[in-house]
Each structure stands twice: as structure tokens, then as C-alpha cells.
Amino acid sequence: MSAEVRIRHAEPADAVGLQILFSEFSAYAGTLQPPYPSLSAWTRQLTDMPSHVVQLVAEDRGAVVGAAGFDVIQHPRRRHVANLGMAVSNDRRGEGIGTALLMAAIDTAERWHGVRRIELEVYVDNAAAIALYARHGFAEEGLARAYALRDGAYVDVMLMARLAADV
């Protein structure tokens, strides 16, 4: 990862960068984000973010090149759980940005939000992401068939989770 890449909390001014990132086919096809994200939606999300939602960005020379966020579940019996999502710009993959984002998200969730279990869903054909998550203590817990509509077809996801006590 370039020395210029910095992981930080997202600010409302990052709405344009996040809109650009999630306008990439690989970003919205690899997540549950809709295509053609609106700037107003990102601005609203970043401006009115509840305290149980954390959005991090990877910034390189003023440009957003990746993002990772988690939502701490608010149900009283599941407040120890967060759901994670992330994306890295297609032309910046393989540089360690995903690793840096994931490590920052795990650290923030576990050490500052009291999260003991981090859950995620990853498309079964995303081998690079599955390997990244596995390297950081996430284990496969199941398969959700026809989980989401992607580019006109229903696709399966692998359910993965990391338990803080396991690492």
C-alpha cells in the first residue's frame, strides 16, 4: 500500500468520492449497493449517520480509493454483533488497501464498540475477498442460495463471521 493512502472516518465531504467508488461496476456488483448511486443519498447518509454505524474510507492524495463500514446490530440480544461491508476501487486492488481497511474496521468494532462477532456476506465467486476475510479470522458459516439479484441473475453468498475470542 502506498504511503500516501490513509484510513480515516468518512466525512460528509467524502460523499462525492464514495459515489464515484460505488459507481464502479465491481463495487456495486460485489456488494448490495444499488447501481447509479446518488450523490444526495451519500451526502444524507454521511451527514445523518447514527452512532452505531461506522464508515471508513481509504484516501490517496484526496481521492477515495476504498471504503469499509459496519453497522452494530441494535437488537438488545445482538448488540455484540456488527455486519461489515467494504469495497476497493477496481484499479487499486492488490495494493493492500482492502487489508488496511479491514484491519481498521475490525480494530474499531472490537476495541471501541464492544463488538465480539463480525458478520458479512460475500458472493461465492469473489475468491479474493473470501481469502482476505479468511486471513483475518473470518470463518465460513454457511451458504445462502439465490441471496441477491446481481446483473439479472440471483447469486449465492457465503456467510462468514469472525469471533473476537477466536483470534
Order of alpha helices (4+ residues) and beta strands (2+ residues): beta-alpha-alpha-alpha-beta-beta-beta-alpha-beta-alpha-beta-beta
